[in-house]
Amino acid sequence: MGCSTWREYCQNVLGYSESHIRRLIAGRNPATVIFDGSKSRTPLIAEDAVPLSLLTRFESGDAVLDAFINEQNYILRQIIEKGDSDAHFLYKASTLEGKIIRHIWSQPEPHDGWPLLVQIIYRSPAAKKFRRHLNRDDE
């Protein structure tokens, strides 16, 4: 980079003046005077989240699947309520998603309590072919 001072770094690498970078860091972006992109921003789904008191536990009758999904729902509610600045909770939720899918595909037959769409997908010819391939890989 060849910069010996903060001012040189701002000008040579970032392409802005030192004062402009300091205003950006402080949260005051001079460009918002011209155009404020947040005015037309559509809210995230999380911002309109249902209160925790109204949410119910997932119960399909498959104890393992229920535990995975309820844990994932709990983690996602934590993200909605408290945020997840380092993506730690999001990583946990996505790991659970993998466990949920692996559990569903490892079952010999679909469970009656599973959502209807999951049962239909499980019984599809493509899913049967995938399970055969999955079982062959496990051996």
C-alpha positions as a printed Julia matrix, in Angstrom:
139×3 Matrix{Float64}:
   0.0     0.0    0.0
   2.9     2.33   0.66
   1.04    4.52   3.17
   2.77    5.87   6.24
  -0.13    7.88   7.7
  -3.88    7.55   8.11
  -4.38   10.53   5.78
  -2.35    8.84   3.01
  -4.31    5.61   3.48
  -7.62    7.44   3.19
  -6.57    9.31   0.07
  -4.5     6.65  -1.73
  -6.33    3.45  -0.85
  -9.89    4.48  -0.01
 -10.03    7.43  -2.39
 -11.63    9.83   0.1
 -10.43   12.61   2.35
  -9.6    11.84   5.97
 -12.5    14.0    7.2
 -14.95   12.16   4.92
 -13.84    8.78   6.3
 -14.13   10.07   9.88
 -17.7    11.25   9.2
 -18.55    7.83   7.72
 -17.13    6.07  10.77
 -19.13    8.39  13.03
 -22.28    7.49  11.11
 -22.71   10.8    9.34
 -22.55   10.14   5.63
 -22.47   13.44   3.7
 -23.93   11.69   0.65
 -27.28   11.19   2.43
 -27.94   14.92   1.99
 -28.18   14.21  -1.75
 -29.79   10.75  -1.58
 -30.96    8.79   1.46
 -31.46    5.19   0.33
 -32.98    4.14   3.64
 -36.12    6.23   3.04
 -37.43    3.77   0.43
 -36.17    0.65   2.22
 -38.72   -2.1    2.66
 -38.77   -3.57   6.17
 -37.37   -7.03   6.77
 -39.74   -9.83   7.71
 -37.99   -9.93  11.1
 -39.11   -6.37  11.82
 -42.75   -7.48  11.67
 -42.14  -10.63  13.72
 -44.9   -12.29  15.67
 -44.53  -11.86  19.46
 -43.1   -14.92  21.21
 -46.27  -15.37  23.23
 -48.23  -16.13  20.05
 -45.84  -18.77  18.69
 -46.54  -22.44  19.29
 -44.21  -25.41  19.34
 -43.92  -27.56  16.25
 -45.33  -31.03  16.91
 -45.41  -33.68  14.21
 -45.17  -36.79  16.37
 -41.59  -37.39  15.16
 -39.7   -36.56  18.38
 -36.32  -36.03  16.71
 -37.69  -33.78  13.99
 -39.76  -31.84  16.53
 -36.67  -31.23  18.69
 -34.59  -30.02  15.73
 -37.29  -27.68  14.39
 -38.21  -26.24  17.79
 -34.53  -25.57  18.56
 -34.11  -23.9   15.17
 -37.22  -21.77  15.77
 -35.86  -20.72  19.17
 -32.54  -19.67  17.62
 -34.26  -17.72  14.84
 -36.41  -15.9   17.42
 -33.23  -14.97  19.29
 -31.82  -13.5   16.07
 -35.03  -11.53  15.49
 -35.14  -10.16  19.03
 -31.47   -9.6   19.83
 -29.68   -9.56  16.48
 -26.7   -11.65  15.5
 -23.73   -9.4   14.8
 -21.19  -12.22  14.43
 -23.58  -14.68  12.66
 -23.07  -17.24  15.44
 -26.8   -17.95  15.83
 -27.33  -18.0   12.07
 -24.6   -20.64  11.78
 -26.35  -22.73  14.46
 -29.7   -22.38  12.67
 -28.24  -23.42   9.32
 -26.48  -26.4   10.94
 -29.83  -27.49  12.37
 -31.36  -27.16   8.9
 -28.84  -29.69   7.64
 -29.65  -32.04  10.53
 -33.38  -31.69   9.82
 -32.92  -32.57   6.15
 -30.56  -35.46   6.97
 -33.1   -36.81   9.5
 -35.97  -36.63   7.02
 -34.0   -38.38   4.28
 -32.73  -41.09   6.64
 -36.22  -42.29   7.52
 -37.48  -45.51   5.85
 -40.99  -44.02   5.45
 -42.48  -40.55   5.87
 -44.09  -39.84   9.22
 -47.83  -39.11   9.21
 -47.27  -35.98  11.3
 -44.87  -34.39   8.81
 -46.24  -31.48   6.81
 -48.09  -32.73   3.71
 -45.66  -31.1    1.28
 -42.7   -32.85   2.95
 -44.53  -36.19   2.65
 -45.25  -35.59  -1.04
 -41.65  -34.64  -1.77
 -40.4   -37.64   0.22
 -42.52  -40.0   -1.93
 -41.48  -38.45  -5.27
 -39.39  -40.52  -7.73
 -36.54  -37.98  -7.55
 -36.45  -38.31  -3.75
 -36.36  -42.11  -3.95
 -33.43  -41.89  -6.34
 -31.7   -39.41  -4.02
 -32.17  -41.7   -0.99
 -30.68  -44.64  -2.91
 -27.7   -42.45  -3.79
 -27.45  -41.24  -0.19
 -27.53  -44.8    1.18
 -24.86  -45.89  -1.3
 -22.6   -43.03  -0.13
 -23.07  -44.02   3.53
 -21.88  -47.56   2.87
